Structures are given as structure tokens and as C-alpha cells.
Amino acid sequence: MPDMKPWAFEESLQPRDEEVDFDLAPVLDAVVLLRAEIPEDAFTGGILGTERVGYGVVIRDDGLVLTIGYLITEAENIWLTTNAGTVVAGHALAYDQATGFGLVQPLGDLGAPALARGSSAAVSAGDEVFVIGHGGRGHAMKAKVFAKREFAGYWEYLIEDALFTVPAHPQWGGAALVDTGGRLIGIGSLLLQEGEDEESEQGNMFVPIDLIEPILEDLLARGCAARAPRPWLGMYTQHVDDRLIVGGLAPGSPAERAGVQTGDLVLGVAGERTATLAEFLRKVWHLGGPGVEVPLMLARQGDVLRLSVRSADRGDFLKKPRLH
């Protein structure tokens, strides 16, 4: 998780009122600090920690906060802090595993303005944007979109048209990506290295805001999107040197129970070879829902193995939000 010690961007990186075509103050004030406490026995505690700190963005007049879901997964207590210093408890309404978005409802009046949503589809590589964290102008920076492309994550996560920006914001989790009209177009998810040569630099990956529109009402009404859950293996597969390698296993996961081991090479699914992580995930998900048998072809110490993994619903392993 990002370090929250006092700091500020240098003046040349910060947006200024005279440089933008929108009212900067309410945009800055729409971003809140989010602190979450997770039980020691939580399934994600060992990976994500039991004290998580990041940001969220107020997106409705009732104070509804949109954030990145890993901050609030299995959260027992959530606290939201505004730029004005108001501190309010929050309740985790939903975490959508497919998009990575999370929603938090404040249990009091935040008094923070809502940030209007734009369209991530309208943004192109090379466009100027702003990355905004909690804490005012000192925690906001000018940036540009480096790329828009598919992103596959080792935790069995895949989205299309993710937004990649440079330079990197050091406190990216839940940060707001804002277009030149002052509208929200993405939520901060990751810190990544952009490029592989001597000119490479760190950047951020943002989940595009367009992904929230089709599922927002379902998340509010049901706590989940109206789509079937995907089969989950609990296998942390990474693409390294043109090979798919099992970098780790979730404790008690279907893959671990089936005998998959860290260091195994993933060759294919259901008799078909897979070359990329995105291809691997799509083939697994195409087989059916949670509980479907996933035939894997692996390589281990020169031997080719064929294992069948009975998939599960990842949500069944997670603690549910506590009602307040």
C-alpha cells in the first residue's frame, strides 16, 4: 500500500487554476482518504495486509464513494477523511471482482462535492490528464495517457482498454484520473514500469470509468453485478520471458488442492495451448462457471503433467461486509 507520510509534488507538476478549463477546487475536494481495517484471519490479509490506505472519489450527492476494490475487500472498518478534515465511518457496499471497482457508503455527511463522470472511451494515448489524490493541489499532478490497452493481472483479472499514465503518482490506489474537462475517467489501481529500455519510467494503471456505468445500479441494489461469477483457480500466473509461470498459490485454493505447484509452467487449458495470460484466463472462463473442472497442461522439471482443477467462486473465500 502507498506510504501516507507528508509530501507534495513540486509546483511545476501541480495543476493550477489558470491552467485548467474547470473549477479545480471542487475536483480536488471530491477525493477522500480511505483507511480500512481488515480482520487478522481474512483470506486476503496475508497478501494485501490488514491495514489498507488509499483514496476514494465521491461520485454522488449522497456521498457515495467509488474506489479500487482491493482497499475494501473483507474490510471490517472503513474511515473516510475529506480535505476539510471531516472524518466519517463508511460501509463497504460492493466489490466487483471483474472490474476491480469498490463502492463505499459514508455513514454520515462527508460534506464533499461529487465529481462528475466523463467517458474513458473519449480519451486517447497522448492526451493530457490529471491524477488526483487526497490532500489538495499538493497531491495532484499533471500527466498524460501513455497507452490504452488490455491488462491481465496474475490474480485472475482481465480488463480491456485500461488507461496507463506517466509520470507515476506515488499514492495510486483509488486515485482519481481526471480529463481536461474536470471529469472522472478512471480509478487508480497499480504502479507499473512502462517500457523496457533505458528510457522506461514508472506509470500508473487506471480502471476506466466506463466500466462502472453498466453495473452501478446492480451494485447498489444487490451488492454485485448482474453477471455470472467466473471460475477461480487461486493460481498466481505470471507472464515471464514469453512463458506462463505459476508464481504462487492462494492457500487452500482449488489449484493448490489439485496439486499445482509454484514454479510450474502453464502450457495449456482443455487441450489447447496458451501463449499469454489473457488467453489463458479467457480459456478458463469459457469452460463455465464456478465448480467447472479445468483441465490444465503443465510442465514441471521437464515433465508434462495433466491436472484437473475443480474451480470455485472466489467470493466464497472472502469475509462479507459487516452490517452496521
N, C-alpha and C positions, 0 to 999 in steps of 0.2 A: 504494500500500500504506500501511497505517497507520503513523504515527510511533511508535517504541517508546521515546521519552525518558521519564525518571522522571516520574510524575504519580500522582494519586489523586483519586477523586471526593470531594466534600465529604461529611462524616459523614451529613448528612440524606438523601443519596441511597443510601448503602450499606445493604445488608440487615444486620440484627442478629439474633443468636441468639434473643433474647427476642421477636422479631417474626415468626419463621417457624415453621412446623409440621414442620420436618425438621432433621436434623443438618447444619448449614451447612458445617462444616469439610471433610468428605469431598467435598461437592459442589464446593467451591472447588478442592480439590486434584485433582479429575478433569480440570481444564482445563490443558493444557500449551501452552507456547510452541513454535511451529513455525517453523523457518528453512529455506528451500530455496534451493539454488544451481542455476541453470539455465544450460546452455551458451550461449555468445555467439551461436551460429548456430541456436538454437532458433526454431521458427516463431513462438512466442508471446512471444519475448524482447522484441521491439520494442513490444508493447502492454502486457504485464504485468510487464516487467522481468526481469532475470536474478538478482536477489536479492530474494526474497519473504519477508515476515514476517507471521505471523498466529497463529492458535490452532488447537488440535485438542482433541477430547474423548475420553477413554478410555471405551470402551463395553463392554469385555470384560475378564475377569480376566487374560487373557494379554497385556493391554496394547494391544490393537487400538485405533487412534485414528481417529475419524471427523472429517473436516474439510471445508472447502469446496474443491472440486476445482481451482480456478484457482491455488491456492497451490502445488500439487504437479505441475501439468501440465508434462511434459518435464523434471522435476527430475532432476538428476544426483546431488546430495547433499541429504539431509534430516537435520536435527538437532532433537531434541525435548528440552525442558527442563521439569522439574517445579517446583512451588512449593518443594520441598525442596532444589532446586539440582542434582538429578541430570540429567546430560546424556547422551543415548543417540542413536546414529545410527538412522535409520529408512529403510524401503524403501517406495516407492510401490507399493501393491498394485493399486490400481484408481482410475480416474476415470470416473464415469458422466456422459456429456455431457447426457443427457436431464434428470436431476435436478440435476446440479451437485455431487453428493457426491464426496468422495475418501476413500480408505482408506490408512492408513499402518501398517505393522507395525514396531514397535520391534525393533532387533537386539540388545537387551539388556533387563535388568529395569528398568523405569521405577519400580516401587515406588509407583505412583499408584493410587488406588482407581478402580473402574469406576463410571460414572454410569448409574443405571437409566433406561431409556427409558419415556416416557409416551406419550400419544396427542395429536397436534396436533388431531385431529378433535374432541376434548373441550374445546378452548379456543374462546372466543368473543370478539368485539370488546368491549372494556371490561374484560376480565379482567386482574388483576394478574399480573405475571410478573417474572422476574429475568434480566438479561443479564450473563453472567459471562465475564470474560477471565482469562488467566493473571496471577498476581501476588497472589492473595489477595483479601481483602474490599475493599481499596482500589480494585480494578479490577472490582468487581461493583456493579451498580446496580439499583435498583427501577424498574420500568417498567410500562407497560400495553399491551395489544394495541389498536392503533388501528384495524386492519381485517384482514379475511381476504378475499382476492380473487385473481383471476387476475393473473399477471405475465408480460409479454412483454419479452424483452431483445433489444437490437439485434444481439447476436451469435448470433442464431437460436436462441433459448432461450425456452421457454414452460412454465410450471407453473401448476397450479390451486391455489387455497386457500393461497397464500403468506401468511406471517404478517408483518404490519407493526407495529412497536412505536415508541413515543415515551416519553421523550426518546431522542436518539441516543446510542449508545455510540461513542466516537471510534475505537476499535480493534475493528472489527466482524468482520473476516474470520476465520471459523472459530469465533467466539464461541459459547458455549452459551446457548440460551434455555431457561429452566427454569420449570416451573409451580410453583404454591404447595405442591405435594407434594414438591418437590425432584427432579422427574423431567425428563429431557431431552425437549424438544418441538420444537426447531429448531436449525439451524446458521446462523450469521451469514453473509450474502452481500453486502449492499450498504448504502450510505448514500444516502438519498433525501430529497427535500423533500416533506413531507406537507402538502397544501393549497396553494391558490393565492391566498389573500388575506393581509391584514396579520397574521392570527393563525396563519399556517402556521409549521411548525417542522420541523427535520430529524428523521428517524427512520431505522430500520433495517429491511431486509427479511431474513427468515429462511426458509430452505428447510424445510418441515415434515418432522418426523422420520418420519411415517407413510410417506413415500416410500421409505425405506431398507428397510423390513421385507420387501417382496416380492422384493427384488433382492439382499439381503445375502449369502445363501449362494452365489448365482451369482458375485457379485463376488469372493468369497473363493476359490471353486473355479476360476473361469475368467478373472478379471480384467475381466469385462464382464457386463452383464446379458443374460439370455436373450431379447433382443428384436432385431429387425432394425434396423440403423443407419438414420438419417434422411438424406435427400439434403441436401447442404450447398452453398450458393452462395458463401459468403465475402463477403456483401454486408451492410454495417452499416446497416440500415434503421431510421430513427427516425420516430416519430410527432410531428410538429411542426405546431401550428396546423391541426389536422384534415387534415394531408397526410402521406403517407408519402414521406420523402426519403432518398435514399442518402447517408449521412453519410461513408462511407468504404468502401474495398475492401481485403480481405486480399491481400497481394502474391502473385501467381501463382494466385489463386483462380479458380474457374470463371466467376464473374461478371466479373472483370477480363478474362479471356481472351476472353469473349464480347462485350466492348465496352461493358459498363455503365460509367458514369462517375459520379464524385462530383457530387452536385447533381441527379441525375436524380430525377424524381418517379415513384413506383411507382403505376400506375393499376390494374393487374390481373394475374391469372395464368390462363393457359389460357382466355382469352376472357371471364373473369369478373372484374368489378370487385371491388376490395378496399378497405375503408374503414379497417381497423385493422391494427396489426402482428400481433396474434394471428390474425386472419382470414387475413392474407397467409401466415403460417407454416403454418397448417393446410392451406391450399390447396396449397402447395408439397409438403408432406409427404404429402398424399393422392395425389399423382401416382405415387408408387412409391419405390423405394429409391435409394441412390447410383448415379449413372450415368444416371438418367432425365432426359430432356430437359424443361426447364421453360420454357414459352413465357411471356415477360414482355411486358406492355404498359407502356411508359414514356413520359414527357413530358420533352423537353429543348429549352429555349429556344423554347417554343411549338409545337414539332413533336411528333407522336405517333410513337413507334418501337415496333417489334415485334422483340424479340430472343429467340433460343432459347439457353438456358444448359444445357450438359450438366453436371449436378450431380456431386458427388464425395462420398466418405466423408471427413469432417473428420479422422478418426483417421489417415488415410494421410499427412497433412501433419505429424503430430506425432512427435517422438522418443519411442521406447518406453522404459519404465523399465529401467535397467541392473541386471542381476543381480549381487548381492553374493556 
